[in-house]
Amino acid sequence: MRAALLYSAGKDSTLATLLLEGFYDVTLVTASFGVVDPDPAREAAAALDLAHETVDLDPDVAHNAVDRIHEDGYPRNGIQQVHEHAVERLASTRADDFDAIADGTRRDDRVPTIGRPLAQSIEDRFDVEYLAPLAGFGRGAIDEMVDDRLIVETGPSESIPKADYEVELRALLTETYGEGAVDEVFPAHTQSRVRGRR
């Protein structure tokens, strides 16, 4: 069986990959609007000795999400919009190549998430399984598993090169609304980037 997993090079999507490896031939797929280079994800995939591909997302979705983030004053709804689009795009464009599509969303995530109705809709429309391997795990358990199996670099969002929606949305937010717009809506937090297996 083959699975395509939406991949950012972070610890959550990497751990989800490790959980699927025993059952699926996993291909890591970075979804991109073409704003940032997917090299961090490519490099992490190579360090894990896994196949990596990209899937193009609709730039209009990114611009709508950025406008929504700016209007809302926080990123939650925009990130959710982008993630749903990425899951649907992966399913609609690659369902013939894969038996399942997956992501690294976890139980404690407020966003992004894929609710049961959308998951079932994707499965019915595209004849592909939707998997969320981390959906039953909390942050503490995930951190322990990651510490046991992965070499991870962490730091402030601005200093850790990744290939995820947030990086692209931050870049578009700055481009559209100017310097300082990111600091107004995105809370400071720590990002992770996987460097290899232990």
LOLUM-764601 format. One line per 3 residues: number of its first residue (from 1); their letters; for each residue x, y, z of N, C-alpha, C. Coordinates in nm, 3 decimals, always signed. Each point is the difference from the previous one (the first is absolute). Example, Ala and Ser with C-alpha at 12.3 -4.5 7.8 and 13.67 -1.06 7.14 Angstrom:
<atoms>
1) as) +1.319/-0.569/+0.780/-0.089/+0.119/+0.000/+0.090/+0.120/+0.000; -0.035/+0.105/-0.072/+0.082/+0.119/+0.006/-0.077/+0.109/+0.073
</atoms>
This chain:
<atoms>
1) mra) +0.085/-0.119/+0.000/-0.085/+0.119/+0.000/+0.089/+0.124/+0.000; -0.049/+0.106/-0.064/+0.076/+0.125/-0.009/-0.076/+0.113/+0.067; +0.073/+0.084/+0.074/-0.060/+0.116/+0.066/+0.081/+0.125/-0.032
4) all) -0.070/+0.110/-0.021/+0.062/+0.131/-0.018/-0.029/+0.080/+0.126; +0.105/+0.051/+0.062/-0.016/+0.073/+0.125/+0.041/+0.145/-0.019; -0.089/+0.095/+0.032/+0.034/+0.141/-0.009/+0.115/+0.029/+0.094
7) ysa) +0.108/+0.056/-0.054/+0.125/+0.006/+0.074/+0.061/+0.139/+0.002; +0.036/+0.045/+0.122/+0.060/+0.132/+0.018/+0.145/-0.006/+0.044; +0.049/-0.117/+0.039/+0.132/-0.021/+0.060/-0.003/+0.017/+0.151
10) gkd) -0.117/+0.022/+0.056/-0.014/+0.013/+0.144/-0.014/-0.135/+0.068; +0.003/+0.004/+0.134/-0.001/-0.127/+0.074/-0.135/-0.071/-0.007; -0.111/+0.072/-0.005/-0.130/-0.066/-0.004/-0.019/-0.080/-0.130
13) stl) +0.025/+0.064/-0.113/-0.019/-0.072/-0.126/+0.102/-0.114/-0.014; +0.119/+0.018/+0.056/+0.099/-0.107/-0.006/-0.039/-0.117/+0.089; -0.048/+0.028/+0.119/-0.044/-0.108/+0.088/-0.118/-0.075/-0.061
16) atl) -0.091/+0.072/-0.062/-0.112/-0.066/-0.069/+0.053/-0.095/-0.107; +0.104/+0.040/-0.069/+0.063/-0.086/-0.099/+0.053/-0.129/+0.063; +0.070/+0.014/+0.112/+0.056/-0.118/+0.067/-0.110/-0.097/+0.042
19) lle) -0.114/+0.053/+0.043/-0.110/-0.087/+0.041/-0.063/-0.073/-0.119; +0.006/+0.059/-0.118/-0.060/-0.063/-0.118/+0.094/-0.097/-0.072; +0.130/+0.016/+0.020/+0.099/-0.077/-0.076/-0.018/-0.152/+0.007
22) gfy) -0.049/-0.050/+0.110/-0.017/-0.145/+0.012/-0.112/-0.055/-0.086; -0.086/+0.088/-0.049/-0.117/-0.043/-0.076/-0.004/+0.052/-0.143; +0.067/+0.111/-0.025/-0.006/+0.066/-0.131/+0.138/+0.033/-0.051
25) dvt) +0.010/+0.004/-0.131/+0.116/+0.059/-0.067/-0.032/+0.150/-0.004; +0.068/+0.079/+0.084/-0.036/+0.140/+0.020/+0.081/+0.092/-0.091; -0.070/+0.089/-0.067/+0.062/+0.109/-0.075/-0.035/+0.130/+0.072
28) lvt) +0.101/+0.079/+0.030/-0.021/+0.129/+0.066/-0.031/+0.104/-0.107; -0.107/+0.076/+0.022/-0.045/+0.097/-0.100/-0.012/+0.137/+0.065; +0.075/+0.095/-0.053/-0.009/+0.137/+0.048/-0.095/+0.078/-0.090
31) asf) -0.103/+0.056/+0.061/-0.097/+0.080/-0.073/+0.048/+0.145/+0.002; -0.001/+0.064/-0.116/+0.060/+0.133/-0.008/-0.077/+0.092/-0.094; -0.002/+0.127/+0.039/-0.055/+0.105/-0.086/+0.108/+0.058/-0.090
34) gvv) +0.122/-0.050/+0.012/+0.111/+0.051/-0.081/+0.065/+0.124/+0.058; -0.029/+0.030/+0.127/+0.054/+0.120/+0.063/+0.136/-0.027/+0.064; +0.015/-0.116/+0.060/+0.128/-0.036/+0.062/+0.051/-0.130/-0.061
37) dpd) +0.128/-0.021/+0.014/+0.067/-0.118/-0.054/-0.028/-0.123/+0.086; -0.039/-0.111/-0.061/-0.026/-0.121/+0.078/+0.128/-0.076/+0.039; +0.118/+0.059/-0.021/+0.125/-0.068/+0.031/+0.010/-0.052/+0.143
40) par) -0.045/+0.074/+0.104/+0.009/-0.057/+0.135/-0.072/-0.135/+0.011; -0.113/-0.015/-0.066/-0.073/-0.127/+0.004/+0.073/-0.105/-0.082; +0.055/+0.039/-0.114/+0.077/-0.093/-0.082/+0.120/-0.054/+0.077
43) eaa) +0.070/+0.092/+0.068/+0.118/-0.039/+0.077/-0.037/-0.094/+0.114; -0.108/+0.031/+0.070/-0.043/-0.087/+0.110/-0.041/-0.137/-0.053; -0.071/-0.003/-0.112/-0.040/-0.128/-0.059/+0.123/-0.082/-0.039
46) aal) +0.100/+0.066/-0.057/+0.124/-0.071/-0.037/+0.069/-0.055/+0.125; +0.002/+0.077/+0.108/+0.063/-0.046/+0.124/-0.075/-0.120/+0.059; -0.129/-0.010/-0.030/-0.081/-0.113/+0.047/-0.001/-0.116/-0.100
49) dla) +0.064/+0.022/-0.116/+0.005/-0.098/-0.108/-0.141/-0.033/-0.052; -0.080/+0.106/-0.022/-0.136/-0.015/-0.050/-0.020/+0.083/-0.126; -0.090/-0.045/-0.085/-0.033/+0.073/-0.122/-0.069/+0.131/+0.035
52) het) +0.024/+0.102/-0.082/-0.062/+0.131/+0.021/-0.051/+0.054/-0.132; -0.119/+0.060/+0.006/-0.060/+0.066/-0.116/-0.062/+0.131/+0.047; -0.046/+0.079/-0.097/-0.075/+0.121/+0.034/-0.134/-0.004/-0.073
55) vdl) -0.095/+0.072/+0.055/-0.129/+0.019/-0.067/-0.030/+0.149/+0.006; -0.041/+0.055/-0.113/-0.028/+0.143/-0.009/-0.140/+0.031/+0.053; -0.005/+0.105/+0.080/-0.128/+0.048/+0.053/-0.044/+0.122/-0.079
58) dpd) -0.127/+0.034/+0.009/-0.059/+0.113/-0.070/+0.041/+0.129/+0.069; +0.075/+0.088/-0.068/+0.044/+0.126/+0.062/-0.116/+0.086/+0.051; -0.117/-0.010/-0.063/-0.115/+0.078/+0.046/-0.039/-0.039/+0.142
61) vah) +0.016/-0.128/+0.034/-0.031/-0.045/+0.136/+0.095/+0.067/+0.099; +0.126/+0.010/-0.037/+0.099/+0.065/+0.088/-0.036/+0.146/+0.022; -0.033/+0.070/-0.107/-0.033/+0.142/+0.012/-0.127/+0.021/+0.082
64) nav) -0.100/-0.087/-0.021/-0.122/+0.009/+0.082/+0.030/-0.026/+0.146; +0.087/-0.098/+0.027/+0.036/-0.034/+0.138/+0.075/+0.116/+0.066; +0.090/+0.062/-0.074/+0.076/+0.114/+0.054/-0.094/+0.115/+0.032
67) dri) -0.092/+0.028/-0.089/-0.098/+0.107/+0.028/-0.082/-0.034/+0.124; -0.039/-0.124/+0.012/-0.080/-0.042/+0.116/+0.082/+0.011/+0.129; +0.124/-0.043/-0.005/+0.088/+0.010/+0.117/+0.015/+0.145/+0.043
70) hed) +0.023/+0.087/-0.096/+0.016/+0.142/+0.031/-0.129/+0.059/+0.057; -0.112/-0.035/-0.061/-0.130/+0.050/+0.046/-0.034/-0.053/+0.140; +0.024/-0.130/+0.022/-0.030/-0.061/+0.130/+0.092/+0.050/+0.110
73) gyp) +0.125/+0.028/-0.036/+0.100/+0.038/+0.100/+0.066/-0.119/+0.066; -0.024/-0.120/-0.054/+0.065/-0.122/+0.048/+0.000/-0.101/-0.116; +0.090/-0.099/+0.004/+0.018/-0.087/-0.116/-0.090/-0.123/-0.009
76) rng) -0.073/-0.035/+0.103/-0.070/-0.128/+0.007/-0.086/-0.032/-0.122; -0.092/+0.087/-0.036/-0.093/-0.030/-0.109/+0.070/-0.008/-0.135; +0.099/+0.085/-0.021/+0.075/-0.005/-0.126/+0.080/-0.128/-0.015
79) iqq) +0.065/-0.043/+0.108/+0.076/-0.125/-0.005/-0.093/-0.118/-0.023; -0.115/+0.000/+0.065/-0.096/-0.109/-0.020/-0.045/-0.006/-0.145; -0.030/+0.115/-0.058/-0.042/+0.009/-0.140/+0.107/-0.059/-0.092
82) vhe) +0.124/+0.033/+0.024/+0.110/-0.049/-0.083/+0.018/-0.151/+0.017; -0.008/-0.049/+0.123/+0.020/-0.143/+0.022/-0.110/-0.082/-0.068; -0.122/+0.042/+0.012/-0.109/-0.072/-0.066/+0.022/-0.003/-0.152
85) hav) +0.044/+0.113/-0.054/+0.029/+0.007/-0.143/+0.113/-0.096/-0.036; +0.105/-0.006/+0.081/+0.114/-0.088/-0.028/-0.041/-0.147/+0.001; -0.078/-0.039/+0.099/-0.045/-0.139/+0.008/-0.087/-0.034/-0.122
88) erl) -0.091/+0.089/-0.034/-0.086/-0.025/-0.117/+0.082/-0.002/-0.130; +0.095/+0.091/-0.012/+0.082/+0.005/-0.122/+0.082/-0.128/-0.014; +0.060/-0.044/+0.110/+0.078/-0.124/-0.005/-0.090/-0.117/-0.039
91) ast) -0.116/-0.008/+0.061/-0.092/-0.110/-0.032/-0.048/+0.007/-0.145; -0.034/+0.118/-0.047/-0.057/+0.012/-0.134/+0.103/-0.020/-0.111; +0.125/+0.034/+0.027/+0.101/-0.011/-0.105/+0.081/-0.128/+0.005
94) rad) +0.001/-0.068/+0.115/+0.088/-0.117/+0.014/-0.071/-0.127/+0.044; -0.131/-0.001/+0.005/-0.074/-0.118/+0.047/+0.028/-0.123/-0.085; +0.032/+0.018/-0.128/+0.031/-0.114/-0.085/+0.134/-0.064/+0.035
97) dfd) +0.088/+0.075/+0.065/+0.134/-0.048/+0.031/+0.013/-0.055/+0.142; -0.096/+0.033/+0.087/+0.012/-0.036/+0.141/-0.129/-0.062/+0.051; +0.014/-0.090/+0.096/-0.115/-0.061/+0.065/-0.051/+0.087/+0.114
100) aia) +0.089/+0.084/+0.054/-0.035/+0.084/+0.114/+0.076/+0.132/-0.008; -0.062/+0.103/+0.058/+0.069/+0.126/+0.022/-0.004/+0.026/+0.150; +0.101/+0.068/+0.051/+0.012/+0.018/+0.144/+0.059/+0.136/+0.031
103) dgt) -0.012/+0.037/+0.127/+0.064/+0.122/+0.047/+0.050/-0.022/+0.142; +0.065/+0.099/+0.054/+0.058/-0.010/+0.135/-0.081/+0.071/+0.105; -0.131/+0.016/-0.022/-0.081/+0.066/+0.102/-0.010/-0.091/+0.122
106) rrd) -0.005/+0.062/+0.117/-0.001/-0.077/+0.124/-0.124/+0.033/+0.083; -0.022/-0.078/+0.104/-0.120/+0.014/+0.082/-0.015/+0.140/+0.058; +0.108/+0.061/+0.043/-0.007/+0.129/+0.068/-0.005/+0.120/-0.094
109) drv) +0.010/-0.023/-0.130/-0.002/+0.113/-0.093/-0.136/+0.070/+0.000; +0.005/+0.132/+0.009/-0.123/+0.078/-0.023/-0.015/+0.023/-0.149; +0.111/+0.024/-0.065/+0.008/+0.006/-0.146/+0.138/-0.048/-0.040
112) pti) +0.018/-0.055/-0.114/-0.109/-0.045/-0.085/-0.054/-0.135/+0.045; -0.120/-0.027/-0.038/-0.063/-0.130/+0.023/-0.085/-0.034/-0.122; -0.029/-0.127/-0.013/-0.094/-0.044/-0.102/-0.111/-0.071/+0.074
115) grp) -0.119/+0.057/-0.002/-0.113/-0.059/+0.070/-0.052/-0.123/-0.071; -0.075/-0.078/+0.072/-0.054/-0.126/-0.055/-0.080/+0.023/-0.129; -0.090/+0.099/-0.007/-0.075/+0.017/-0.125/+0.089/+0.028/-0.121
118) laq) +0.102/+0.084/+0.016/+0.089/+0.028/-0.113/+0.082/-0.124/-0.035; +0.050/-0.072/+0.102/+0.077/-0.122/-0.027/-0.084/-0.100/-0.078; -0.123/-0.020/+0.040/-0.087/-0.096/-0.070/-0.033/+0.048/-0.141
121) sie) -0.018/+0.130/-0.015/-0.027/+0.056/-0.132/+0.118/-0.022/-0.094; +0.121/+0.023/+0.050/+0.121/-0.022/-0.081/+0.011/-0.146/-0.039; -0.022/-0.089/+0.095/+0.008/-0.143/-0.029/-0.102/-0.042/-0.105
124) drf) -0.123/+0.050/+0.013/-0.106/-0.036/-0.094/+0.023/+0.059/-0.139; +0.042/+0.125/-0.007/+0.016/+0.066/-0.129/+0.122/-0.047/-0.078; +0.108/-0.033/+0.072/+0.127/-0.030/-0.068/+0.045/-0.145/+0.013
127) dve) -0.079/-0.082/+0.068/+0.031/-0.141/+0.017/+0.142/-0.020/+0.055; +0.028/+0.071/+0.108/+0.130/-0.006/+0.068/-0.027/+0.010/+0.150; +0.079/-0.069/+0.080/-0.016/+0.008/+0.146/+0.067/+0.126/+0.053
130) yla) -0.062/+0.065/+0.097/+0.063/+0.112/+0.069/+0.048/-0.051/+0.136; +0.127/+0.022/+0.031/+0.060/-0.046/+0.125/+0.058/+0.116/+0.079; -0.020/-0.004/+0.131/+0.060/+0.097/+0.092/+0.065/-0.082/+0.112
133) pla) +0.120/-0.053/-0.023/+0.063/-0.093/+0.093/+0.021/+0.055/+0.141; +0.009/+0.132/+0.015/+0.026/+0.058/+0.132/-0.126/+0.044/+0.072; -0.117/-0.026/-0.059/-0.125/+0.051/+0.056/-0.030/-0.050/+0.141
136) gfg) +0.058/-0.110/+0.040/-0.025/-0.051/+0.134/+0.107/+0.036/+0.102; +0.102/+0.075/-0.043/+0.112/+0.030/+0.088/+0.001/+0.147/+0.044; +0.028/+0.021/+0.127/+0.017/+0.135/+0.053/+0.144/+0.047/-0.014
139) rga) +0.023/+0.127/+0.027/+0.132/+0.061/-0.018/+0.109/-0.074/+0.079; -0.027/-0.037/+0.125/+0.102/-0.067/+0.081/+0.046/-0.132/-0.060; -0.094/-0.082/-0.044/+0.034/-0.128/-0.060/+0.077/+0.020/-0.131
142) ide) -0.043/+0.097/-0.078/+0.068/+0.029/-0.127/+0.144/+0.043/+0.026; +0.019/+0.090/+0.096/+0.136/+0.046/+0.031/+0.090/-0.115/+0.043; -0.053/-0.093/+0.080/+0.080/-0.114/+0.045/+0.037/-0.091/-0.117
145) mvd) -0.095/-0.026/-0.089/+0.030/-0.085/-0.116/+0.100/+0.067/-0.092; -0.016/+0.131/-0.022/+0.093/+0.073/-0.084/+0.140/-0.004/+0.060; +0.012/+0.025/+0.130/+0.131/-0.003/+0.066/+0.068/-0.136/-0.013
148) drl) -0.080/-0.105/-0.003/+0.054/-0.135/-0.009/+0.046/-0.036/-0.142; -0.061/+0.058/-0.103/+0.024/-0.047/-0.137/+0.060/+0.101/-0.097; -0.008/+0.131/+0.032/+0.038/+0.101/-0.099/+0.102/+0.100/+0.053
151) ive) +0.081/+0.051/-0.090/+0.091/+0.111/+0.028/-0.072/+0.125/-0.049; -0.026/+0.093/+0.093/-0.084/+0.115/-0.031/+0.071/+0.129/+0.040; -0.010/+0.099/-0.088/+0.048/+0.136/+0.027/-0.123/+0.084/+0.034
154) tgp) +0.008/+0.079/+0.107/-0.113/+0.086/+0.037/+0.048/+0.144/+0.018; -0.094/+0.091/-0.012/+0.030/+0.141/+0.018/-0.120/+0.085/-0.037; +0.016/+0.132/+0.009/-0.109/+0.090/-0.037/-0.040/-0.020/-0.147
157) ses) -0.125/+0.024/-0.029/-0.053/-0.022/-0.135/+0.086/+0.062/-0.109; +0.050/+0.120/+0.025/+0.076/+0.072/-0.102/+0.136/-0.063/-0.029; +0.053/-0.078/+0.094/+0.136/-0.050/-0.014/+0.010/-0.146/-0.046
160) ipk) -0.110/-0.070/-0.008/+0.002/-0.141/-0.040/-0.061/-0.012/-0.140; +0.085/-0.028/-0.101/-0.055/-0.014/-0.136/-0.084/-0.126/-0.013; -0.125/+0.019/-0.039/-0.092/-0.111/-0.022/-0.075/+0.025/-0.130
163) ady) -0.076/-0.097/-0.039/-0.078/+0.011/-0.123/-0.146/-0.026/+0.035; -0.061/+0.093/+0.071/-0.140/-0.021/+0.039/-0.083/+0.122/-0.033; -0.130/-0.015/+0.021/-0.094/+0.108/-0.032/+0.033/+0.127/+0.075
166) eve) +0.035/-0.014/+0.127/+0.023/+0.119/+0.081/+0.114/+0.085/-0.055; +0.105/-0.064/-0.048/+0.112/+0.075/-0.058/-0.049/+0.080/-0.121; -0.077/-0.066/-0.085/-0.050/+0.069/-0.119/-0.100/+0.109/+0.036
169) lra) -0.088/-0.028/+0.095/-0.098/+0.101/+0.040/+0.068/+0.121/+0.064; +0.104/-0.024/+0.079/+0.075/+0.111/+0.059/+0.063/+0.087/-0.110; +0.060/-0.065/-0.099/+0.063/+0.074/-0.110/-0.104/+0.081/-0.077
172) llt) -0.114/-0.060/-0.031/-0.105/+0.071/-0.073/-0.062/+0.112/+0.083; -0.012/-0.023/+0.131/-0.054/+0.103/+0.088/+0.090/+0.123/+0.001; +0.131/-0.023/+0.006/+0.095/+0.111/-0.004/-0.005/+0.070/-0.135
175) ety) -0.006/-0.078/-0.107/-0.005/+0.057/-0.135/-0.126/+0.084/-0.020; -0.112/-0.047/+0.053/-0.128/+0.067/-0.023/-0.025/+0.115/+0.098; +0.034/-0.021/+0.126/-0.036/+0.099/+0.103/+0.119/+0.068/+0.065
178) geg) +0.121/-0.031/-0.044/+0.118/+0.071/+0.046/+0.069/-0.063/+0.121; +0.120/+0.052/+0.024/+0.079/-0.044/+0.116/-0.082/+0.024/+0.127; +0.010/-0.091/+0.091/-0.074/+0.013/+0.126/-0.135/-0.069/+0.000
181) avd) -0.054/-0.029/-0.119/-0.132/-0.065/-0.006/+0.004/-0.139/+0.063; +0.110/-0.071/-0.019/+0.013/-0.135/+0.055/-0.002/+0.006/+0.152; +0.076/+0.091/+0.057/+0.006/+0.011/+0.147/-0.135/+0.038/+0.061
184) evf) -0.084/+0.068/-0.078/-0.131/+0.041/+0.051/-0.097/-0.118/+0.012; +0.016/-0.103/-0.083/-0.099/-0.107/-0.001/+0.052/-0.139/+0.038; +0.128/-0.026/-0.019/+0.056/-0.130/+0.034/+0.065/+0.007/+0.138
187) pah) -0.043/-0.085/+0.093/+0.067/-0.002/+0.129/+0.139/-0.062/-0.015; +0.093/+0.045/+0.083/+0.135/-0.057/-0.001/-0.009/-0.145/+0.048; +0.065/-0.088/-0.071/+0.005/-0.139/+0.044/+0.122/-0.070/-0.058
190) tqs) +0.025/-0.118/+0.050/+0.116/-0.078/-0.041/-0.038/-0.094/-0.114; +0.086/-0.007/-0.100/-0.017/-0.091/-0.112/+0.101/-0.113/+0.012; -0.025/-0.109/-0.070/+0.094/-0.111/-0.004/+0.031/-0.036/-0.144
193) rvr) +0.120/-0.052/-0.019/+0.040/-0.052/-0.131/+0.080/-0.128/+0.024; -0.040/-0.105/-0.065/+0.065/-0.129/+0.017/+0.129/-0.004/-0.082; +0.105/-0.052/+0.065/+0.130/-0.014/-0.065/+0.036/-0.145/-0.031
196) grr) -0.072/-0.094/+0.061/+0.027/-0.141/-0.028/-0.059/-0.091/+0.107; +0.029/-0.128/-0.016/-0.046/-0.100/+0.097/+0.109/-0.024/+0.104; -0.041/-0.046/+0.117/+0.096/-0.042/+0.102/+0.036/-0.145/-0.024
</atoms>
